[in-house]
């Protein structure tokens, strides 16, 4: 930017993400801030930024040409979400995993 002439206009952005800037804003609110920001970044990067269980990453490895970053960085390096019976039950109820019991 320092090398540009003083009257040089900024380029028009391809996408814009608006957020509320307030002193009382809860920046950790999943539906108000995290989800819209994640979807905006996913659209800009053309990738899926969600975290997946090892079973889902295993299925993706056989059915897709490009794995989500969480599978590339976690599952393929022998790191993943630490599961528990309660977490697995919640994932089955949410439709994220199949119930094999």
Order of alpha helices (4+ residues) and beta strands (2+ residues): alpha-alpha-alpha-alpha
